[in-house]
Amino acid sequence: MPDSIEWELRASNGTVIKVTDVVISREVVDVPDVDRPGWVYREVVGPIRVSALVSGTEALVPSKK
C-alpha cells in the first residue's frame, strides 16, 4: 500500500494541477438498532469536509512572433 497518492489534473492546453495530502473529515455516530437490542450501526452526520494540498503549473504556450 503506498504512503500517499498524488492526483494530477491535466487540461488540453497543457496545464497541470497536482492534488496531494487529501483528508476527508466526517462525524460518525453510533445509532442503536431498534430491531436488535444491544446492536448499533454507524451513521455519518453533518457535512463531510475534504481538504487537499493543491499546486499548479502554468501551461507552456509558444509565443507568437
N, CA, C and O atoms as a GROMACS GRO file, in nm:
protein
  260
    1MET      N    1   0.084  -0.117   0.000
    1MET     CA    2   0.000   0.000   0.000
    1MET      C    3   0.090   0.124   0.000
    1MET      O    4   0.181   0.133   0.081
    2PRO      N    5   0.065   0.219  -0.089
    2PRO     CA    6   0.151   0.338  -0.096
    2PRO      C    7   0.131   0.428   0.025
    2PRO      O    8   0.026   0.428   0.088
    3ASP      N    9   0.236   0.506   0.056
    3ASP     CA   10   0.227   0.601   0.166
    3ASP      C   11   0.132   0.715   0.135
    3ASP      O   12   0.063   0.765   0.224
    4SER      N   13   0.129   0.757   0.010
    4SER     CA   14   0.040   0.866  -0.030
    4SER      C   15   0.005   0.850  -0.176
    4SER      O   16   0.072   0.780  -0.252
    5ILE      N   17  -0.101   0.916  -0.214
    5ILE     CA   18  -0.147   0.914  -0.353
    5ILE      C   19  -0.145   1.057  -0.404
    5ILE      O   20  -0.190   1.148  -0.336
    6GLU      N   21  -0.092   1.076  -0.524
    6GLU     CA   22  -0.091   1.208  -0.585
    6GLU      C   23  -0.176   1.202  -0.712
    6GLU      O   24  -0.156   1.115  -0.797
    7TRP      N   25  -0.270   1.294  -0.723
    7TRP     CA   26  -0.352   1.302  -0.843
    7TRP      C   27  -0.303   1.418  -0.927
    7TRP      O   28  -0.259   1.519  -0.874
    8GLU      N   29  -0.310   1.403  -1.058
    8GLU     CA   30  -0.278   1.512  -1.150
    8GLU      C   31  -0.398   1.536  -1.239
    8GLU      O   32  -0.451   1.444  -1.300
    9LEU      N   33  -0.441   1.661  -1.244
    9LEU     CA   34  -0.549   1.701  -1.334
    9LEU      C   35  -0.483   1.773  -1.451
    9LEU      O   36  -0.412   1.871  -1.430
   10ARG      N   37  -0.506   1.725  -1.572
   10ARG     CA   38  -0.440   1.781  -1.690
   10ARG      C   39  -0.544   1.840  -1.785
   10ARG      O   40  -0.643   1.776  -1.819
   11ALA      N   41  -0.518   1.963  -1.828
   11ALA     CA   42  -0.606   2.030  -1.924
   11ALA      C   43  -0.549   2.011  -2.064
   11ALA      O   44  -0.431   1.980  -2.080
   12SER      N   45  -0.633   2.031  -2.165
   12SER     CA   46  -0.588   2.014  -2.303
   12SER      C   47  -0.483   2.117  -2.344
   12SER      O   48  -0.410   2.094  -2.440
   13ASN      N   49  -0.474   2.229  -2.272
   13ASN     CA   50  -0.374   2.330  -2.306
   13ASN      C   51  -0.240   2.304  -2.238
   13ASN      O   52  -0.148   2.384  -2.251
   14GLY      N   53  -0.227   2.194  -2.165
   14GLY     CA   54  -0.101   2.159  -2.102
   14GLY      C   55  -0.091   2.196  -1.955
   14GLY      O   56   0.008   2.162  -1.890
   15THR      N   57  -0.190   2.264  -1.900
   15THR     CA   58  -0.188   2.300  -1.759
   15THR      C   59  -0.201   2.174  -1.674
   15THR      O   60  -0.282   2.085  -1.704
   16VAL      N   61  -0.121   2.167  -1.568
   16VAL     CA   62  -0.125   2.052  -1.477
   16VAL      C   63  -0.150   2.103  -1.336
   16VAL      O   64  -0.082   2.195  -1.290
   17ILE      N   65  -0.246   2.044  -1.268
   17ILE     CA   66  -0.272   2.075  -1.128
   17ILE      C   67  -0.252   1.946  -1.050
   17ILE      O   68  -0.312   1.844  -1.081
   18LYS      N   69  -0.165   1.952  -0.948
   18LYS     CA   70  -0.139   1.834  -0.865
   18LYS      C   71  -0.217   1.846  -0.735
   18LYS      O   72  -0.220   1.952  -0.672
   19VAL      N   73  -0.279   1.737  -0.695
   19VAL     CA   74  -0.358   1.733  -0.572
   19VAL      C   75  -0.298   1.624  -0.483
   19VAL      O   76  -0.293   1.507  -0.522
   20THR      N   77  -0.252   1.663  -0.363
   20THR     CA   78  -0.192   1.567  -0.269
   20THR      C   79  -0.249   1.591  -0.130
   20THR      O   80  -0.326   1.684  -0.108
   21ASP      N   81  -0.211   1.506  -0.039
   21ASP     CA   82  -0.249   1.520   0.102
   21ASP      C   83  -0.399   1.539   0.122
   21ASP      O   84  -0.442   1.630   0.193
   22VAL      N   85  -0.478   1.454   0.058
   22VAL     CA   86  -0.624   1.463   0.068
   22VAL      C   87  -0.668   1.408   0.204
   22VAL      O   88  -0.629   1.298   0.243
   23VAL      N   89  -0.750   1.486   0.275
   23VAL     CA   90  -0.803   1.445   0.405
   23VAL      C   91  -0.955   1.459   0.400
   23VAL      O   92  -1.007   1.565   0.365
   24ILE      N   93  -1.025   1.352   0.436
   24ILE     CA   94  -1.171   1.355   0.440
   24ILE      C   95  -1.212   1.348   0.587
   24ILE      O   96  -1.178   1.252   0.657
   25SER      N   97  -1.284   1.450   0.634
   25SER     CA   98  -1.328   1.456   0.773
   25SER      C   99  -1.480   1.445   0.780
   25SER      O  100  -1.551   1.510   0.703
   26ARG      N  101  -1.528   1.364   0.871
   26ARG     CA  102  -1.672   1.350   0.890
   26ARG      C  103  -1.697   1.304   1.032
   26ARG      O  104  -1.609   1.248   1.097
   27GLU      N  105  -1.816   1.329   1.079
   27GLU     CA  106  -1.853   1.285   1.213
   27GLU      C  107  -1.937   1.158   1.200
   27GLU      O  108  -2.036   1.156   1.128
   28VAL      N  109  -1.896   1.055   1.271
   28VAL     CA  110  -1.967   0.927   1.268
   28VAL      C  111  -2.021   0.901   1.408
   28VAL      O  112  -1.948   0.913   1.507
   29VAL      N  113  -2.148   0.865   1.415
   29VAL     CA  114  -2.210   0.835   1.545
   29VAL      C  115  -2.266   0.693   1.545
   29VAL      O  116  -2.301   0.639   1.440
   30ASP      N  117  -2.272   0.635   1.663
   30ASP     CA  118  -2.335   0.504   1.680
   30ASP      C  119  -2.484   0.524   1.704
   30ASP      O  120  -2.524   0.602   1.791
   31VAL      N  121  -2.566   0.452   1.628
   31VAL     CA  122  -2.712   0.462   1.640
   31VAL      C  123  -2.764   0.325   1.683
   31VAL      O  124  -2.737   0.225   1.616
   32PRO      N  125  -2.840   0.318   1.792
   32PRO     CA  126  -2.895   0.189   1.836
   32PRO      C  127  -2.989   0.131   1.730
   32PRO      O  128  -3.068   0.202   1.669
   33ASP      N  129  -2.979   0.000   1.711
   33ASP     CA  130  -3.067  -0.070   1.618
   33ASP      C  131  -3.193  -0.112   1.695
   33ASP      O  132  -3.185  -0.194   1.786
   34VAL      N  133  -3.308  -0.055   1.659
   34VAL     CA  134  -3.431  -0.082   1.734
   34VAL      C  135  -3.479  -0.226   1.716
   34VAL      O  136  -3.552  -0.277   1.801
   35ASP      N  137  -3.440  -0.290   1.607
   35ASP     CA  138  -3.483  -0.428   1.583
   35ASP      C  139  -3.394  -0.530   1.653
   35ASP      O  140  -3.435  -0.645   1.671
   36ARG      N  141  -3.273  -0.489   1.692
   36ARG     CA  142  -3.179  -0.580   1.757
   36ARG      C  143  -3.121  -0.512   1.881
   36ARG      O  144  -3.021  -0.441   1.870
   37PRO      N  145  -3.180  -0.532   1.995
   37PRO     CA  146  -3.129  -0.470   2.118
   37PRO      C  147  -2.981  -0.505   2.141
   37PRO      O  148  -2.940  -0.620   2.124
   38GLY      N  149  -2.904  -0.406   2.179
   38GLY     CA  150  -2.761  -0.427   2.202
   38GLY      C  151  -2.675  -0.406   2.079
   38GLY      O  152  -2.552  -0.399   2.090
   39TRP      N  153  -2.737  -0.395   1.964
   39TRP     CA  154  -2.662  -0.372   1.840
   39TRP      C  155  -2.668  -0.223   1.805
   39TRP      O  156  -2.765  -0.154   1.837
   40VAL      N  157  -2.565  -0.177   1.739
   40VAL     CA  158  -2.563  -0.039   1.688
   40VAL      C  159  -2.513  -0.041   1.544
   40VAL      O  160  -2.444  -0.134   1.502
   41TYR      N  161  -2.548   0.062   1.471
   41TYR     CA  162  -2.488   0.082   1.340
   41TYR      C  163  -2.432   0.223   1.336
   41TYR      O  164  -2.471   0.308   1.416
   42ARG      N  165  -2.341   0.246   1.246
   42ARG     CA  166  -2.276   0.377   1.238
   42ARG      C  167  -2.336   0.459   1.126
   42ARG      O  168  -2.371   0.408   1.019
   43GLU      N  169  -2.347   0.588   1.154
   43GLU     CA  170  -2.409   0.679   1.058
   43GLU      C  171  -2.326   0.807   1.052
   43GLU      O  172  -2.281   0.858   1.154
   44VAL      N  173  -2.307   0.858   0.931
   44VAL     CA  174  -2.237   0.986   0.913
   44VAL      C  175  -2.339   1.098   0.932
   44VAL      O  176  -2.446   1.096   0.871
   45VAL      N  177  -2.305   1.195   1.016
   45VAL     CA  178  -2.394   1.308   1.040
   45VAL      C  179  -2.321   1.437   1.007
   45VAL      O  180  -2.199   1.447   1.020
   46GLY      N  181  -2.397   1.535   0.964
   46GLY     CA  182  -2.338   1.666   0.933
   46GLY      C  183  -2.262   1.664   0.802
   46GLY      O  184  -2.267   1.567   0.726
   47PRO      N  185  -2.191   1.773   0.777
   47PRO     CA  186  -2.120   1.785   0.649
   47PRO      C  187  -1.994   1.697   0.645
   47PRO      O  188  -1.934   1.667   0.749
   48ILE      N  189  -1.956   1.659   0.526
   48ILE     CA  190  -1.829   1.590   0.504
   48ILE      C  191  -1.733   1.695   0.448
   48ILE      O  192  -1.763   1.759   0.347
   49ARG      N  193  -1.619   1.711   0.513
   49ARG     CA  194  -1.522   1.812   0.471
   49ARG      C  195  -1.403   1.744   0.405
   49ARG      O  196  -1.352   1.643   0.454
   50VAL      N  197  -1.360   1.802   0.293
   50VAL     CA  198  -1.244   1.750   0.221
   50VAL      C  199  -1.142   1.861   0.210
   50VAL      O  200  -1.175   1.973   0.168
   51SER      N  201  -1.019   1.832   0.246
   51SER     CA  202  -0.912   1.930   0.228
   51SER      C  203  -0.799   1.862   0.152
   51SER      O  204  -0.782   1.740   0.158
   52ALA      N  205  -0.722   1.943   0.078
   52ALA     CA  206  -0.612   1.888   0.000
   52ALA      C  207  -0.510   1.998  -0.027
   52ALA      O  208  -0.541   2.117  -0.023
   53LEU      N  209  -0.390   1.956  -0.055
   53LEU     CA  210  -0.285   2.046  -0.097
   53LEU      C  211  -0.290   2.050  -0.249
   53LEU      O  212  -0.277   1.947  -0.315
   54VAL      N  213  -0.308   2.169  -0.305
   54VAL     CA  214  -0.321   2.184  -0.450
   54VAL      C  215  -0.207   2.272  -0.499
   54VAL      O  216  -0.184   2.381  -0.446
   55SER      N  217  -0.136   2.225  -0.601
   55SER     CA  218  -0.032   2.307  -0.662
   55SER      C  219  -0.048   2.299  -0.813
   55SER      O  220  -0.082   2.193  -0.867
   56GLY      N  221  -0.024   2.408  -0.881
   56GLY     CA  222  -0.042   2.412  -1.026
   56GLY      C  223   0.081   2.461  -1.097
   56GLY      O  224   0.168   2.525  -1.038
   57THR      N  225   0.089   2.430  -1.225
   57THR     CA  226   0.196   2.481  -1.308
   57THR      C  227   0.134   2.549  -1.428
   57THR      O  228   0.030   2.506  -1.478
   58GLU      N  229   0.197   2.654  -1.474
   58GLU     CA  230   0.146   2.725  -1.590
   58GLU      C  231   0.172   2.644  -1.716
   58GLU      O  232   0.272   2.572  -1.726
   59ALA      N  233   0.082   2.654  -1.811
   59ALA     CA  234   0.100   2.586  -1.938
   59ALA      C  235   0.212   2.653  -2.017
   59ALA      O  236   0.226   2.775  -2.015
   60LEU      N  237   0.290   2.573  -2.084
   60LEU     CA  238   0.394   2.628  -2.170
   60LEU      C  239   0.336   2.646  -2.309
   60LEU      O  240   0.319   2.550  -2.384
   61VAL      N  241   0.305   2.769  -2.341
   61VAL     CA  242   0.241   2.801  -2.470
   61VAL      C  243   0.343   2.875  -2.554
   61VAL      O  244   0.401   2.973  -2.507
   62PRO      N  245   0.367   2.831  -2.680
   62PRO     CA  246   0.464   2.901  -2.764
   62PRO      C  247   0.423   3.046  -2.786
   62PRO      O  248   0.305   3.075  -2.808
   63SER      N  249   0.520   3.134  -2.780
   63SER     CA  250   0.488   3.276  -2.802
   63SER      C  251   0.468   3.301  -2.951
   63SER      O  252   0.533   3.238  -3.036
   64LYS      N  253   0.378   3.393  -2.981
   64LYS     CA  254   0.351   3.429  -3.121
   64LYS      C  255   0.438   3.547  -3.157
   64LYS      O  256   0.435   3.650  -3.088
   65LYS      N  257   0.517   3.536  -3.263
   65LYS     CA  258   0.606   3.645  -3.304
   65LYS      C  259   0.560   3.704  -3.434
   65LYS      O  260   0.622   3.797  -3.485
   0.00000   0.00000   0.00000
